[in-house]
Amino acid sequence: MAEFMAILLFISICVVLMAGYPVAFTLAGVSLIFAGIGVLTGTFDPGYLSALPNRLFGIMNNQTMLAVPLFVFMGVMLEKSKVAEDLLESMSRLFGSLRGGLIISVCVVGALLAASTGIVGATVVTMGLLALPTLLKRGYDPGIATGTLAATGTLGQIIPPSIVLVLLGDVMSSAYQQAQLKMGIFSPKTVSVGDLFMGALIPGLMLVGLYVLYLVAMIFIKPEKMPAIPQEELGEVEWGKLLGALVPPLALIVIVLGSILAGFATPTEAAAIGAVGATLLALFKGQLNISQMRSVAHGTTDITCMVFLILIGASLFSLIFRGFGGEHLIEEVFQSLPGGVLGAFFLVMLVIFLLGFILDFIEIIFVVVPIVGPVLLAMGLDPIWLGVMIALNLQTSFLTPPLGFSLFYLRGVTPRSVSTGTMYRGVIPFIGIQLLMLVIAYLFPGIITWLPEQIYGK
């Protein structure tokens, strides 16, 4: 009966989330209702809730999670400082005269902006406002144009510094510690956000390369869909302006990641460096004033409060789910699957991919990963490899209809002449590319584990 309640709790939360209720209050509210029912029916021990105050204090006292508002501040500040506008104008003049050059420029600039901001909504909306009207006006295929813009915006979720990796790093670290306890291992070893940053760097860059290869292939297959622009319309390339637009954001990314790589700073300290650097960049560009700071502060506060409220709700859910014996049920199911650990891994990846059609990545991280993570890690999977594989899988949730958030953001700035169906068709090849990257990372796990081993010896 208790295990049945655990299954019903998970299903009920998914149904209520799909109905559109706020995530944090859904997780906490539905879980408390089920806990009350469980106490009345004798299937839930209320003693499990005694651990909640310590968990909440741990969330508020978590130094790793401090990186979330700092990276968000960095991203919002860069969005407001017109980095994308300057980059896109310069890159378009450089490559726009080549067939398909404009869309490849959009892909490269989108990747740089995604790596700089790490915020999907900001990247997609900014690039949509700046690039989409020009692409449509120049005769580019609407499906290819919208698909590229939506897909490049998701790169900020896998290319570090990434908020997804920060959140996933904290959840995976907790899952790894639980897995060690299951195996009777008492070790201080954990999974840090820096480990995931290093593990995701090569797959993220490879994904950008696969996007560009797809666009180059489309140039040869359907050249009429990506016409060249006459150089006289573009004007001369201003190399000084190009370098001035390209070097500052690249330097900021290198400093933030380099400080982590070299061991000079933790991810949280590197996030603080990035926040200060983004502010200085906005100052040098003349984009920093009181109104701007107020806007950045509001944006940062909104996103940070959302994340922490969801984390608190998820902590309550995981406690009550465990109190119903849900963790033991998952463990029994995984161990009974054909194929052992690989069968369990493939099932989890399939479930995460399918949930991406209906749930946000934050919900999946805080609801699903704490349940399946300890079991998979106890079965012997490498924690860094598993974390990056989950992050790659979560990236598809931004593109999969009907609730792909990149599609929502882009729909808001796309002309009515471009149908939603055209946008959906445009992102299908990029979903396929992301799944291909998952397959490559599975077949060649060294793509993920090599850099952390070289840097940290893990």
C-alpha positions as CSV (number, residue, x, y, z in Angstrom):
1,M,0.0,0.0,0.0
2,A,2.8,2.5,0.9
3,E,4.6,1.9,-2.4
4,F,1.4,2.3,-4.3
5,M,1.0,5.7,-2.6
6,A,4.6,6.6,-3.7
7,I,3.6,5.9,-7.3
8,L,0.4,7.8,-7.0
9,L,2.2,10.8,-5.4
10,F,4.6,11.0,-8.4
11,I,1.8,10.7,-11.0
12,S,-0.4,13.3,-9.1
13,I,2.4,15.8,-9.1
14,C,3.0,15.4,-12.8
15,V,-0.7,15.8,-13.5
16,V,-1.0,19.0,-11.4
17,L,2.1,20.5,-13.0
18,M,0.6,19.9,-16.4
19,A,-2.5,21.7,-15.3
20,G,-0.4,24.8,-14.9
21,Y,-0.1,25.2,-11.2
22,P,3.1,26.8,-9.8
23,V,5.9,24.2,-9.5
24,A,7.1,25.0,-5.9
25,F,3.7,25.0,-4.4
26,T,2.6,21.9,-6.3
27,L,5.6,19.9,-5.1
28,A,5.1,21.0,-1.5
29,G,1.3,21.1,-1.4
30,V,0.6,17.7,-3.1
31,S,3.3,16.0,-1.0
32,L,1.8,17.3,2.2
33,I,-1.7,16.2,1.2
34,F,-0.3,12.7,0.5
35,A,1.6,12.7,3.8
36,G,-1.6,13.5,5.7
37,I,-3.5,10.7,3.9
38,G,-0.5,8.4,4.6
39,V,-0.6,9.2,8.4
40,L,-4.4,8.6,8.5
41,T,-4.0,5.2,6.6
42,G,-0.9,4.2,8.5
43,T,1.3,4.1,5.4
44,F,3.5,7.0,6.3
45,D,5.6,7.7,9.3
46,P,5.5,11.4,10.2
47,G,8.9,11.1,11.7
48,Y,10.4,11.5,8.2
49,L,9.3,15.2,8.3
50,S,11.6,15.9,11.3
51,A,14.5,16.0,8.8
52,L,12.9,18.9,6.9
53,P,14.2,21.8,9.0
54,N,17.8,20.5,8.6
55,R,17.3,20.2,4.9
56,L,15.9,23.7,4.6
57,F,18.8,25.1,6.6
58,G,21.2,23.1,4.4
59,I,19.7,24.7,1.3
60,M,20.0,28.2,2.6
61,N,23.5,27.5,3.9
62,N,24.7,25.8,0.6
63,Q,27.7,27.7,-0.8
64,T,27.4,26.0,-4.2
65,M,23.8,27.2,-4.7
66,L,25.1,30.8,-4.1
67,A,26.5,30.5,-7.7
68,V,22.9,30.5,-9.0
69,P,22.1,34.2,-8.4
70,L,25.6,35.2,-9.3
71,F,25.5,33.5,-12.7
72,V,21.9,34.8,-13.3
73,F,23.1,38.3,-12.5
74,M,26.0,37.9,-15.0
75,G,23.6,36.6,-17.7
76,V,21.0,39.3,-17.2
77,M,23.7,42.1,-17.2
78,L,25.2,40.8,-20.4
79,E,21.8,40.7,-22.0
80,K,21.2,44.3,-21.1
81,S,24.7,45.5,-22.3
82,K,23.9,44.8,-26.1
83,V,26.7,42.2,-26.5
84,A,24.5,40.2,-28.9
85,E,23.6,43.2,-31.0
86,D,27.2,44.2,-31.6
87,L,28.4,40.6,-32.2
88,L,25.6,39.8,-34.7
89,E,26.2,43.0,-36.7
90,S,29.9,42.4,-37.0
91,M,29.6,38.7,-37.7
92,S,26.9,39.3,-40.3
93,R,29.2,41.7,-42.2
94,L,32.0,39.2,-42.1
95,F,30.1,36.1,-43.3
96,G,26.8,37.4,-44.7
97,S,28.0,37.6,-48.3
98,L,28.5,33.8,-48.3
99,R,25.5,31.5,-49.0
100,G,24.2,30.5,-45.6
101,G,26.7,32.8,-43.9
102,L,24.1,34.8,-42.1
103,I,22.5,31.7,-40.4
104,I,25.9,30.3,-39.5
105,S,26.8,33.7,-38.0
106,V,23.5,33.5,-36.0
107,C,24.5,30.0,-34.7
108,V,28.0,31.1,-33.6
109,V,26.8,34.3,-32.0
110,G,23.9,32.4,-30.3
111,A,26.4,29.9,-28.9
112,L,28.7,32.6,-27.5
113,L,25.7,34.4,-26.0
114,A,24.4,31.2,-24.5
115,A,27.7,30.4,-23.0
116,S,27.9,34.0,-21.6
117,T,24.4,34.3,-20.2
118,G,23.4,30.7,-19.5
119,I,19.7,31.8,-19.6
120,V,17.7,30.3,-22.4
121,G,14.9,32.9,-22.4
122,A,17.3,35.8,-22.6
123,T,19.3,34.2,-25.5
124,V,16.3,33.1,-27.6
125,V,14.3,36.4,-27.2
126,T,17.4,38.6,-27.8
127,M,18.5,36.6,-30.9
128,G,14.9,36.4,-32.2
129,L,14.4,40.1,-32.0
130,L,17.8,40.9,-33.6
131,A,18.2,38.2,-36.2
132,L,14.8,36.7,-37.2
133,P,13.5,39.8,-39.1
134,T,16.7,40.0,-41.1
135,L,16.7,36.3,-41.9
136,L,13.1,36.3,-43.1
137,K,13.6,39.5,-45.1
138,R,16.6,38.0,-46.8
139,G,14.7,35.0,-48.0
140,Y,15.9,32.4,-45.5
141,D,13.6,29.4,-44.9
142,P,11.4,30.2,-41.8
143,G,11.7,26.6,-40.5
144,I,15.5,26.7,-40.6
145,A,15.7,30.2,-39.2
146,T,13.4,29.6,-36.2
147,G,14.9,26.1,-35.6
148,T,18.4,27.5,-35.5
149,L,17.5,30.3,-33.2
150,A,15.6,28.0,-30.8
151,A,18.3,25.4,-30.7
152,T,21.3,27.7,-30.2
153,G,19.5,29.3,-27.3
154,T,19.6,25.9,-25.5
155,L,23.4,25.7,-25.7
156,G,23.6,27.7,-22.5
157,Q,22.3,24.7,-20.7
158,I,25.2,22.5,-21.5
159,I,28.1,24.9,-22.3
160,P,29.5,26.0,-18.9
161,P,29.0,28.2,-17.0
162,S,25.5,26.8,-16.9
163,I,22.7,27.1,-14.3
164,V,21.5,23.6,-15.2
165,L,24.9,22.2,-14.3
166,V,25.0,24.2,-11.1
167,L,21.6,22.8,-10.0
168,L,22.4,19.3,-11.3
169,G,25.8,19.4,-9.5
170,D,24.2,20.0,-6.1
171,V,21.6,17.2,-6.7
172,M,24.2,14.7,-8.1
173,S,26.5,15.4,-5.1
174,S,23.7,14.5,-2.7
175,A,22.8,11.4,-4.8
176,Y,26.4,10.3,-4.8
177,Q,26.7,10.5,-1.1
178,Q,23.5,8.5,-0.7
179,A,24.9,5.9,-3.2
180,Q,28.1,5.6,-1.2
181,L,26.1,4.9,2.0
182,K,24.2,2.2,0.2
183,M,27.4,0.6,-0.8
184,G,28.9,0.9,2.7
185,I,31.5,3.4,1.5
186,F,32.3,6.3,3.9
187,S,34.3,8.7,1.7
188,P,34.4,12.5,1.6
189,K,34.5,12.3,-2.2
190,T,31.7,14.2,-3.9
191,V,30.6,15.4,-7.3
192,S,31.3,19.2,-7.6
193,V,29.9,21.7,-10.0
194,G,33.4,22.2,-11.4
195,D,33.5,18.5,-12.3
196,L,30.3,18.8,-14.3
197,F,31.6,22.0,-15.9
198,M,34.7,20.3,-17.1
199,G,32.8,17.2,-18.2
200,A,30.3,19.2,-20.2
201,L,32.8,21.5,-22.0
202,I,33.8,19.1,-24.8
203,P,30.3,17.7,-25.5
204,G,29.0,21.3,-25.5
205,L,31.5,22.5,-28.1
206,M,30.9,19.3,-30.2
207,L,27.2,20.1,-30.2
208,V,27.9,23.6,-31.6
209,G,30.1,21.9,-34.3
210,L,27.3,19.5,-35.1
211,Y,24.8,22.3,-35.5
212,V,27.2,24.1,-37.9
213,L,27.8,20.9,-39.9
214,Y,24.0,20.4,-40.3
215,L,23.6,24.0,-41.5
216,V,26.6,23.6,-44.0
217,A,25.0,20.4,-45.2
218,M,21.7,22.2,-45.8
219,I,23.5,24.9,-47.8
220,F,24.5,22.2,-50.3
221,I,21.3,20.2,-50.2
222,K,18.8,23.2,-50.4
223,P,20.9,26.3,-51.3
224,E,17.8,28.2,-52.3
225,K,16.7,28.3,-48.7
226,M,19.8,30.1,-47.5
227,P,20.7,32.8,-50.0
228,A,23.8,35.0,-49.9
229,I,23.6,38.8,-49.3
230,P,25.5,41.1,-51.7
231,Q,28.5,42.6,-50.0
232,E,27.6,46.1,-51.0
233,E,24.4,45.8,-48.9
234,L,26.4,44.6,-45.9
235,G,29.1,47.3,-46.0
236,E,32.7,46.9,-45.2
237,V,33.9,44.7,-42.3
238,E,35.2,46.9,-39.5
239,W,37.8,44.7,-37.9
240,G,38.3,46.9,-34.9
241,K,34.5,46.8,-34.2
242,L,34.5,43.1,-34.7
243,L,37.3,42.5,-32.2
244,G,35.8,45.0,-29.8
245,A,32.5,43.0,-29.9
246,L,34.1,39.5,-29.8
247,V,37.0,39.8,-27.3
248,P,35.2,41.1,-24.2
249,P,32.6,38.3,-23.8
250,L,35.1,35.7,-24.9
251,A,37.6,37.0,-22.3
252,L,34.9,37.0,-19.6
253,I,34.1,33.3,-20.4
254,V,37.8,32.4,-20.4
255,I,38.4,34.1,-17.1
256,V,35.4,32.5,-15.4
257,L,36.1,29.0,-16.7
258,G,39.9,29.5,-16.5
259,S,39.7,30.4,-12.8
260,I,37.9,27.1,-12.2
261,L,40.2,25.0,-14.4
262,A,43.3,26.4,-12.8
263,G,42.0,25.9,-9.3
264,F,42.2,29.6,-8.4
265,A,38.4,29.8,-7.7
266,T,35.5,27.6,-6.8
267,P,32.5,27.8,-9.2
268,T,30.8,30.1,-6.7
269,E,33.8,32.4,-6.6
270,A,34.1,32.3,-10.4
271,A,30.4,33.3,-10.6
272,A,31.2,36.3,-8.5
273,I,34.1,37.2,-10.9
274,G,31.7,36.8,-13.8
275,A,29.1,39.1,-12.2
276,V,31.7,41.8,-11.6
277,G,33.1,41.3,-15.1
278,A,29.7,41.6,-16.7
279,T,29.0,44.8,-14.8
280,L,32.4,46.3,-15.9
281,L,31.6,45.3,-19.5
282,A,28.3,47.1,-19.3
283,L,30.0,50.1,-17.8
284,F,32.6,50.3,-20.6
285,K,29.8,50.0,-23.2
286,G,28.0,52.9,-21.6
287,Q,25.0,50.7,-20.8
288,L,25.2,50.9,-17.0
289,N,22.9,53.3,-15.1
290,I,20.5,53.2,-12.1
291,S,17.5,52.0,-14.2
292,Q,19.6,49.3,-15.7
293,M,20.8,48.1,-12.3
294,R,17.3,48.1,-11.0
295,S,16.1,46.0,-14.0
296,V,19.0,43.5,-13.6
297,A,18.4,43.2,-9.8
298,H,14.7,42.5,-10.3
299,G,15.4,39.9,-13.0
300,T,18.0,38.2,-10.8
301,T,15.8,38.2,-7.8
302,D,12.8,36.7,-9.7
303,I,14.8,33.8,-11.2
304,T,16.7,33.1,-7.9
305,C,13.5,33.0,-5.8
306,M,11.8,30.7,-8.3
307,V,14.8,28.3,-8.1
308,F,15.0,28.2,-4.3
309,L,11.3,27.9,-3.8
310,I,11.3,24.9,-6.2
311,L,14.2,23.4,-4.4
312,I,12.4,23.7,-1.0
313,G,9.3,22.1,-2.5
314,A,11.4,19.3,-4.0
315,S,13.1,18.6,-0.7
316,L,9.7,18.1,0.9
317,F,8.6,15.8,-2.0
318,S,11.7,13.7,-1.8
319,L,11.3,13.2,2.0
320,I,7.7,12.1,1.7
321,F,8.4,9.9,-1.4
322,R,11.1,8.2,0.5
323,G,8.8,7.8,3.5
324,F,6.4,5.9,1.3
325,G,9.2,3.5,0.3
326,G,9.4,4.9,-3.2
327,E,13.2,4.7,-3.3
328,H,13.2,1.0,-2.5
329,L,10.5,0.5,-5.1
330,I,12.7,2.2,-7.8
331,E,15.7,0.2,-6.7
332,E,13.8,-3.1,-7.0
333,V,12.4,-2.1,-10.5
334,F,15.9,-1.2,-11.8
335,Q,17.5,-4.4,-10.5
336,S,14.8,-6.5,-12.1
337,L,15.2,-4.9,-15.5
338,P,16.9,-7.0,-18.3
339,G,20.4,-5.7,-19.0
340,G,21.2,-4.7,-15.4
341,V,22.7,-1.3,-15.0
342,L,22.5,-0.5,-18.7
343,G,18.9,-1.4,-18.9
344,A,18.2,0.9,-15.9
345,F,20.2,3.7,-17.4
346,F,18.4,3.5,-20.8
347,L,15.0,3.5,-19.0
348,V,15.9,6.6,-17.0
349,M,17.1,8.4,-20.0
350,L,13.9,7.5,-21.9
351,V,11.8,8.7,-19.0
352,I,13.7,12.0,-18.7
353,F,13.4,12.5,-22.5
354,L,9.6,11.9,-22.4
355,L,9.1,14.0,-19.3
356,G,10.8,16.8,-21.2
357,F,7.7,17.1,-23.4
358,I,5.6,18.1,-20.5
359,L,7.9,19.3,-17.7
360,D,10.5,22.0,-17.2
361,F,14.1,21.1,-16.7
362,I,14.1,22.4,-13.1
363,E,11.2,20.2,-12.2
364,I,12.9,17.1,-13.7
365,I,16.2,17.9,-11.9
366,F,14.5,18.3,-8.5
367,V,11.9,15.6,-8.8
368,V,13.3,12.8,-10.9
369,V,17.1,12.9,-10.4
370,P,17.0,12.6,-6.6
371,I,14.9,9.5,-7.0
372,V,16.9,7.7,-9.7
373,G,20.3,9.2,-9.1
374,P,21.3,7.3,-5.9
375,V,20.1,4.0,-7.4
376,L,22.0,4.4,-10.7
377,L,25.2,5.5,-8.9
378,A,25.0,2.6,-6.5
379,M,24.9,0.3,-9.5
380,G,28.3,1.6,-10.5
381,L,27.9,4.4,-13.0
382,D,30.4,7.2,-13.1
383,P,28.8,10.3,-11.4
384,I,30.3,12.9,-13.7
385,W,29.4,10.9,-16.8
386,L,25.9,10.3,-15.6
387,G,25.4,14.0,-14.6
388,V,26.5,15.3,-18.1
389,M,24.4,12.7,-19.9
390,I,21.4,13.8,-17.9
391,A,22.2,17.5,-18.7
392,L,22.4,16.6,-22.5
393,N,19.1,14.9,-22.2
394,L,17.5,17.7,-20.3
395,Q,18.6,20.1,-23.1
396,T,16.1,18.5,-25.5
397,S,13.3,19.5,-23.1
398,F,13.6,23.1,-24.3
399,L,12.8,22.0,-27.9
400,T,10.3,19.2,-27.6
401,P,6.7,20.4,-28.2
402,P,4.2,21.1,-26.8
403,L,6.0,22.6,-23.8
404,G,9.4,23.4,-25.2
405,F,10.3,26.6,-23.5
406,S,12.6,27.8,-26.4
407,L,9.6,27.5,-28.7
408,F,7.5,29.5,-26.3
409,Y,10.0,32.3,-26.0
410,L,10.6,32.4,-29.8
411,R,6.9,32.3,-30.6
412,G,6.5,35.5,-28.7
413,V,8.8,37.4,-31.0
414,T,8.0,35.6,-34.3
415,P,5.7,37.2,-36.9
416,R,2.3,35.6,-37.3
417,S,3.2,34.8,-40.9
418,V,5.4,32.0,-39.5
419,S,3.2,29.2,-38.2
420,T,3.8,27.2,-35.0
421,G,3.9,24.1,-37.2
422,T,6.8,25.6,-39.2
423,M,8.7,26.2,-36.0
424,Y,8.1,22.7,-34.7
425,R,9.3,21.2,-38.0
426,G,12.4,23.5,-37.8
427,V,13.5,22.2,-34.5
428,I,13.1,18.5,-35.3
429,P,16.6,18.2,-36.9
430,F,18.2,19.9,-33.9
431,I,16.4,17.5,-31.5
432,G,17.9,14.7,-33.6
433,I,21.4,16.3,-33.3
434,Q,21.1,16.5,-29.6
435,L,20.0,12.8,-29.4
436,L,23.0,12.0,-31.7
437,M,25.3,13.7,-29.2
438,L,23.8,11.6,-26.5
439,V,24.6,8.4,-28.5
440,I,28.2,9.7,-29.2
441,A,28.8,10.4,-25.5
442,Y,27.5,7.0,-24.6
443,L,29.7,5.2,-27.1
444,F,32.7,7.3,-26.2
445,P,32.5,8.2,-22.5
446,G,36.0,9.6,-22.6
447,I,34.5,12.7,-24.3
448,I,33.0,13.5,-20.9
449,T,35.4,12.0,-18.4
450,W,38.8,12.9,-20.1
451,L,39.0,16.6,-19.1
452,P,38.0,16.1,-15.4
453,E,40.6,13.3,-15.2
454,Q,43.3,15.6,-16.6
455,I,42.3,18.6,-14.5
456,Y,41.2,17.0,-11.2
457,G,42.6,13.5,-11.5
458,K,39.1,12.0,-11.2
